Amino acid sequence: MAIEVGTEAPDFELKDNHGRTVRLSDFRGEKNVVLLFYPFAFTGVCTGELCALRDELPRFENDDTQLLAVSNDSIHTLRVFAEQEGLEYPLLSDFWPHGEASRAYGVFDEDKGCAVRGTFIIDKAGTVRWSVVNGLPDARDLNDYVKALEAL
């Protein structure tokens, strides 16, 4: 079960597609965070969702907001995926320990070995203010993220 709105967002430390360490707590007091979990790079629905975010990036990555996309892929896979799709926002690897961040947010599917489609809007204080969790085949509507960010 996904963590609830109103709770403190679990901190994590993950490597991005360039091998840099990213901590959620690094954004505390500085930026709101759109934290997006997705199953795997190079899959149809995931590619569509991440490219839609790419096409609207200024809405999700700016002076006030940071987009972080997390999958259970290796950083090497994420690097190639980002280059191929022109994704310029951080793709974080929850590869090892496998699914640790996904589990902390309650969006890891133990049977499939990957995250489901969970999105969390985290405010500058580190509190989850909005979330949506969809199953593996169900794409999310990024306009919902925009509305949630505007409400902060």
LINRASUL-V851744 format. One record per pair of residues at least 24 apart in sequence whose C-alpha atoms are under 10 Angstrom apart, sorted by the first residue. I is the first residue (numbers start at 1). J is the second residue. D is the distance in Angstrom with one decimal. If there is no record, write none. Layout:
BEGIN
i->I j->J d->D
i->I j->J d->D
END
This chain:
BEGIN
i->1 j->103 d->9.3
i->1 j->104 d->10.0
i->1 j->105 d->8.1
i->1 j->106 d->5.0
i->1 j->107 d->6.9
i->1 j->108 d->9.1
i->1 j->133 d->9.5
i->2 j->102 d->9.4
i->2 j->103 d->8.7
i->2 j->104 d->8.5
i->2 j->105 d->5.5
i->2 j->106 d->4.0
i->2 j->107 d->5.8
i->2 j->108 d->9.1
i->2 j->118 d->8.0
i->2 j->119 d->9.9
i->2 j->120 d->9.7
i->2 j->131 d->8.7
i->2 j->132 d->8.9
i->2 j->133 d->7.5
i->3 j->103 d->9.8
i->3 j->104 d->8.0
i->3 j->105 d->5.4
i->3 j->106 d->6.0
i->3 j->107 d->8.6
i->3 j->120 d->9.2
i->3 j->128 d->8.4
i->3 j->131 d->8.7
i->4 j->105 d->9.0
i->4 j->106 d->9.5
i->4 j->120 d->9.6
i->4 j->127 d->9.9
i->4 j->128 d->7.3
i->4 j->129 d->8.8
i->4 j->130 d->8.5
i->4 j->131 d->7.9
i->5 j->120 d->8.6
i->5 j->121 d->9.0
i->5 j->122 d->9.2
i->5 j->127 d->7.8
i->5 j->128 d->5.0
i->5 j->129 d->5.3
i->5 j->130 d->5.7
i->5 j->131 d->6.7
i->5 j->132 d->9.9
i->6 j->122 d->9.5
i->6 j->126 d->9.7
i->6 j->127 d->6.0
i->6 j->128 d->5.4
i->6 j->129 d->5.9
i->6 j->130 d->8.2
i->7 j->122 d->9.7
i->7 j->126 d->8.7
i->7 j->127 d->5.7
i->7 j->128 d->5.7
i->7 j->129 d->8.2
i->8 j->122 d->8.6
i->8 j->123 d->9.7
i->8 j->125 d->8.5
i->8 j->126 d->5.8
i->8 j->127 d->4.4
i->8 j->128 d->6.1
i->8 j->129 d->9.4
i->9 j->104 d->9.0
i->9 j->105 d->8.0
i->9 j->120 d->8.8
i->9 j->121 d->9.4
i->9 j->122 d->7.0
i->9 j->123 d->9.2
i->9 j->125 d->9.4
i->9 j->126 d->5.7
i->9 j->127 d->5.5
i->9 j->128 d->5.7
i->9 j->129 d->9.5
i->10 j->101 d->8.1
i->10 j->104 d->6.5
i->10 j->105 d->7.1
i->10 j->126 d->8.5
i->10 j->127 d->9.1
i->10 j->128 d->9.4
i->11 j->101 d->8.3
i->11 j->104 d->8.8
i->11 j->105 d->9.8
i->11 j->126 d->8.8
i->12 j->94 d->9.6
i->12 j->100 d->8.6
i->12 j->101 d->6.3
i->12 j->102 d->9.8
i->12 j->104 d->8.8
i->13 j->92 d->9.3
i->13 j->93 d->9.7
i->13 j->94 d->9.2
i->13 j->100 d->10.0
i->13 j->101 d->8.4
i->14 j->70 d->8.9
i->14 j->75 d->9.7
i->14 j->91 d->9.6
i->14 j->92 d->6.0
i->14 j->93 d->6.1
i->14 j->94 d->6.5
i->14 j->95 d->8.9
i->14 j->96 d->9.0
i->14 j->100 d->9.8
i->14 j->101 d->8.4
i->15 j->70 d->9.9
i->15 j->74 d->9.2
i->15 j->75 d->6.9
i->15 j->90 d->9.2
i->15 j->91 d->8.4
i->15 j->92 d->5.7
i->15 j->93 d->5.7
i->15 j->94 d->8.0
i->15 j->95 d->9.3
i->15 j->96 d->9.9
i->16 j->68 d->9.3
i->16 j->69 d->9.3
i->16 j->70 d->8.8
i->16 j->74 d->9.3
i->16 j->75 d->6.3
i->16 j->76 d->9.5
i->16 j->78 d->8.0
i->16 j->79 d->8.3
i->16 j->89 d->9.4
i->16 j->90 d->5.8
i->16 j->91 d->5.3
i->16 j->92 d->4.3
i->16 j->93 d->6.1
i->16 j->94 d->9.4
i->17 j->73 d->9.8
i->17 j->74 d->8.3
i->17 j->75 d->4.8
i->17 j->76 d->6.7
i->17 j->77 d->7.9
i->17 j->78 d->5.2
i->17 j->79 d->4.6
i->17 j->80 d->8.3
i->17 j->81 d->8.9
i->17 j->82 d->7.6
i->17 j->83 d->9.6
i->17 j->88 d->9.9
i->17 j->89 d->9.4
i->17 j->90 d->6.7
i->17 j->91 d->5.5
i->17 j->92 d->6.3
i->17 j->93 d->7.3
i->18 j->75 d->7.2
i->18 j->76 d->8.3
i->18 j->78 d->8.6
i->18 j->79 d->6.5
i->18 j->82 d->9.9
i->18 j->90 d->8.5
i->18 j->91 d->8.7
i->18 j->92 d->9.3
i->19 j->75 d->6.7
i->19 j->76 d->8.6
i->19 j->79 d->9.0
i->19 j->92 d->9.1
i->19 j->93 d->9.2
i->20 j->75 d->9.7
i->20 j->90 d->9.4
i->20 j->92 d->9.3
i->21 j->92 d->8.9
i->22 j->68 d->9.2
i->22 j->90 d->8.7
i->22 j->91 d->9.9
i->22 j->92 d->7.8
i->22 j->93 d->10.0
i->24 j->68 d->9.0
i->24 j->122 d->9.6
i->24 j->126 d->8.4
i->25 j->124 d->9.6
i->25 j->125 d->9.5
i->25 j->126 d->7.5
i->27 j->65 d->9.1
i->27 j->66 d->8.0
i->27 j->122 d->9.8
i->27 j->123 d->9.3
i->27 j->124 d->7.0
i->27 j->125 d->9.0
i->27 j->126 d->8.3
i->28 j->122 d->9.2
i->28 j->123 d->8.0
i->28 j->124 d->5.1
i->28 j->125 d->5.7
i->28 j->126 d->5.8
i->28 j->127 d->9.5
i->29 j->123 d->8.5
i->29 j->124 d->4.8
i->29 j->125 d->5.8
i->29 j->126 d->8.0
i->30 j->63 d->8.7
i->30 j->64 d->7.4
i->30 j->65 d->8.6
i->30 j->66 d->9.5
i->30 j->123 d->9.3
i->30 j->124 d->6.0
i->30 j->125 d->8.7
i->31 j->61 d->9.5
i->31 j->62 d->8.8
i->31 j->63 d->7.3
i->31 j->64 d->5.0
i->31 j->65 d->5.0
i->31 j->66 d->6.3
i->31 j->67 d->9.8
i->31 j->122 d->8.9
i->31 j->123 d->7.2
i->31 j->124 d->5.2
i->31 j->125 d->8.8
i->31 j->126 d->9.4
i->32 j->60 d->9.5
i->32 j->61 d->9.5
i->32 j->62 d->9.8
i->32 j->63 d->9.4
i->32 j->64 d->6.2
i->32 j->65 d->4.7
i->32 j->66 d->6.3
i->32 j->67 d->8.7
i->32 j->121 d->7.2
i->32 j->122 d->5.6
i->32 j->123 d->4.5
i->32 j->124 d->4.8
i->32 j->125 d->8.3
i->32 j->126 d->8.1
i->32 j->127 d->9.5
i->32 j->128 d->9.8
i->32 j->129 d->9.9
i->32 j->149 d->8.2
i->32 j->152 d->8.7
i->33 j->60 d->8.5
i->33 j->61 d->8.8
i->33 j->64 d->8.7
i->33 j->65 d->5.6
i->33 j->66 d->4.8
i->33 j->67 d->5.9
i->33 j->68 d->7.1
i->33 j->120 d->7.9
i->33 j->121 d->5.8
i->33 j->122 d->5.0
i->33 j->123 d->6.5
i->33 j->124 d->7.6
i->33 j->126 d->8.7
i->33 j->127 d->10.0
i->33 j->128 d->9.3
i->33 j->149 d->9.2
i->34 j->60 d->7.1
i->34 j->61 d->8.7
i->34 j->65 d->7.3
i->34 j->66 d->6.2
i->34 j->67 d->4.8
i->34 j->68 d->6.2
i->34 j->69 d->8.2
i->34 j->119 d->7.1
i->34 j->120 d->6.0
i->34 j->121 d->4.8
i->34 j->122 d->6.5
i->34 j->123 d->8.9
i->34 j->128 d->9.9
i->34 j->130 d->9.6
i->34 j->131 d->9.6
i->34 j->145 d->7.8
i->34 j->146 d->9.9
i->34 j->148 d->9.8
i->34 j->149 d->8.5
i->35 j->66 d->8.4
i->35 j->67 d->6.2
i->35 j->68 d->5.0
i->35 j->69 d->6.1
i->35 j->70 d->7.5
i->35 j->118 d->8.2
i->35 j->119 d->5.6
i->35 j->120 d->5.1
i->35 j->121 d->6.3
i->35 j->122 d->7.5
i->35 j->128 d->9.9
i->35 j->131 d->9.3
i->36 j->67 d->7.7
i->36 j->68 d->6.2
i->36 j->69 d->4.7
i->36 j->70 d->6.1
i->36 j->71 d->8.7
i->36 j->91 d->9.6
i->36 j->92 d->9.9
i->36 j->116 d->9.9
i->36 j->117 d->7.4
i->36 j->118 d->6.0
i->36 j->119 d->4.4
i->36 j->120 d->6.5
i->36 j->121 d->8.7
i->36 j->131 d->9.6
i->36 j->132 d->9.7
i->36 j->133 d->9.8
i->37 j->68 d->8.5
i->37 j->69 d->5.9
i->37 j->70 d->4.7
i->37 j->71 d->5.9
i->37 j->72 d->8.9
i->37 j->91 d->9.9
i->37 j->92 d->9.3
i->37 j->94 d->9.6
i->37 j->101 d->9.4
i->37 j->102 d->7.3
i->37 j->105 d->9.3
i->37 j->107 d->7.7
i->37 j->108 d->9.2
i->37 j->114 d->9.5
i->37 j->115 d->6.3
i->37 j->116 d->6.8
i->37 j->117 d->5.5
i->37 j->118 d->5.1
i->37 j->119 d->6.1
i->37 j->120 d->8.6
i->37 j->133 d->9.2
i->38 j->69 d->7.3
i->38 j->70 d->6.2
i->38 j->71 d->5.3
i->38 j->72 d->8.2
i->38 j->73 d->9.9
i->38 j->102 d->9.5
i->38 j->107 d->9.3
i->38 j->108 d->9.8
i->38 j->114 d->8.1
i->38 j->115 d->5.8
i->38 j->116 d->5.9
i->38 j->117 d->4.9
i->38 j->118 d->6.9
i->38 j->119 d->8.7
i->38 j->134 d->9.7
i->38 j->135 d->9.9
i->38 j->136 d->8.2
i->38 j->139 d->9.8
i->39 j->70 d->8.5
i->39 j->71 d->5.7
i->39 j->72 d->6.9
i->39 j->73 d->8.4
i->39 j->107 d->9.9
i->39 j->108 d->9.0
i->39 j->109 d->9.3
i->39 j->112 d->9.2
i->39 j->113 d->8.8
i->39 j->114 d->5.4
i->39 j->115 d->4.9
i->39 j->116 d->5.7
i->39 j->117 d->6.8
i->39 j->118 d->9.5
i->39 j->135 d->9.7
i->39 j->136 d->7.0
i->39 j->137 d->9.7
i->40 j->70 d->9.1
i->40 j->71 d->5.9
i->40 j->72 d->6.6
i->40 j->73 d->6.3
i->40 j->74 d->9.9
i->40 j->77 d->9.5
i->40 j->78 d->9.2
i->40 j->114 d->7.5
i->40 j->115 d->8.2
i->40 j->116 d->9.5
i->40 j->136 d->9.9
i->41 j->70 d->9.9
i->41 j->71 d->7.4
i->41 j->72 d->8.8
i->41 j->73 d->7.0
i->41 j->74 d->9.7
i->41 j->77 d->7.4
i->41 j->78 d->6.8
i->41 j->80 d->9.4
i->41 j->81 d->6.4
i->41 j->82 d->8.9
i->41 j->91 d->9.6
i->42 j->77 d->9.0
i->42 j->78 d->9.2
i->42 j->80 d->9.6
i->42 j->81 d->6.7
i->42 j->82 d->9.8
i->42 j->84 d->9.6
i->42 j->85 d->9.4
i->44 j->137 d->9.4
i->44 j->139 d->10.0
i->45 j->136 d->8.6
i->45 j->137 d->7.0
i->45 j->138 d->7.7
i->45 j->139 d->6.2
i->45 j->140 d->9.3
i->46 j->71 d->9.8
i->46 j->117 d->8.8
i->46 j->136 d->9.2
i->46 j->137 d->9.2
i->46 j->138 d->9.7
i->46 j->139 d->7.8
i->46 j->140 d->9.8
i->47 j->81 d->8.9
i->47 j->82 d->10.0
i->47 j->85 d->8.0
i->48 j->85 d->10.0
i->48 j->139 d->8.4
i->49 j->139 d->6.8
i->49 j->140 d->7.3
i->49 j->141 d->8.4
i->49 j->142 d->8.1
i->50 j->82 d->9.5
i->50 j->85 d->8.7
i->50 j->86 d->10.0
i->50 j->87 d->7.7
i->50 j->89 d->9.7
i->50 j->91 d->9.8
i->50 j->142 d->9.8
i->51 j->82 d->9.8
i->51 j->85 d->7.1
i->51 j->86 d->8.2
i->51 j->87 d->7.2
i->52 j->141 d->9.6
i->52 j->142 d->7.8
i->53 j->87 d->8.8
i->53 j->89 d->9.3
i->53 j->142 d->7.3
i->54 j->85 d->8.8
i->54 j->86 d->7.7
i->54 j->87 d->6.0
i->54 j->88 d->7.4
i->54 j->89 d->7.9
i->55 j->86 d->9.8
i->55 j->87 d->9.3
i->56 j->142 d->9.1
i->57 j->87 d->9.4
i->57 j->88 d->8.8
i->57 j->89 d->8.2
i->59 j->145 d->9.4
i->59 j->146 d->7.2
i->59 j->149 d->9.1
i->60 j->89 d->9.5
i->60 j->142 d->9.7
i->60 j->145 d->8.5
i->60 j->146 d->7.9
i->60 j->149 d->8.7
i->61 j->88 d->10.0
i->61 j->89 d->7.8
i->64 j->123 d->9.9
i->64 j->124 d->8.9
i->64 j->149 d->9.8
i->65 j->121 d->9.7
i->65 j->122 d->9.5
i->65 j->123 d->9.0
i->65 j->124 d->9.0
i->65 j->149 d->8.5
i->66 j->90 d->9.1
i->66 j->121 d->10.0
i->66 j->122 d->9.8
i->67 j->91 d->9.1
i->67 j->121 d->9.5
i->68 j->92 d->7.0
i->68 j->119 d->9.9
i->69 j->93 d->8.8
i->69 j->119 d->9.1
i->70 j->94 d->6.5
i->70 j->95 d->9.6
i->70 j->99 d->9.8
i->70 j->101 d->8.6
i->70 j->102 d->8.2
i->70 j->115 d->8.5
i->70 j->117 d->9.9
i->70 j->118 d->9.7
i->70 j->119 d->9.9
i->71 j->95 d->7.5
i->71 j->99 d->8.3
i->71 j->101 d->9.5
i->71 j->102 d->8.2
i->71 j->114 d->7.5
i->71 j->115 d->6.6
i->71 j->116 d->9.2
i->71 j->117 d->9.7
i->72 j->96 d->8.1
i->72 j->97 d->9.7
i->72 j->98 d->6.9
i->72 j->99 d->6.2
i->72 j->100 d->9.3
i->72 j->101 d->9.4
i->72 j->102 d->8.3
i->72 j->108 d->9.4
i->72 j->113 d->8.3
i->72 j->114 d->5.9
i->72 j->115 d->7.0
i->73 j->98 d->9.2
i->73 j->99 d->9.6
i->73 j->114 d->8.8
i->74 j->98 d->9.9
i->106 j->133 d->9.6
i->107 j->133 d->7.6
i->107 j->134 d->9.4
i->107 j->135 d->9.5
i->109 j->135 d->9.5
i->109 j->136 d->9.2
i->112 j->136 d->9.6
i->119 j->145 d->8.4
i->120 j->145 d->8.8
i->120 j->148 d->9.7
i->121 j->145 d->7.6
i->121 j->146 d->10.0
i->121 j->148 d->7.3
i->121 j->149 d->7.2
i->121 j->152 d->9.3
i->122 j->149 d->9.2
i->122 j->152 d->9.5
i->123 j->149 d->8.9
i->123 j->152 d->7.4
i->124 j->152 d->9.6
END
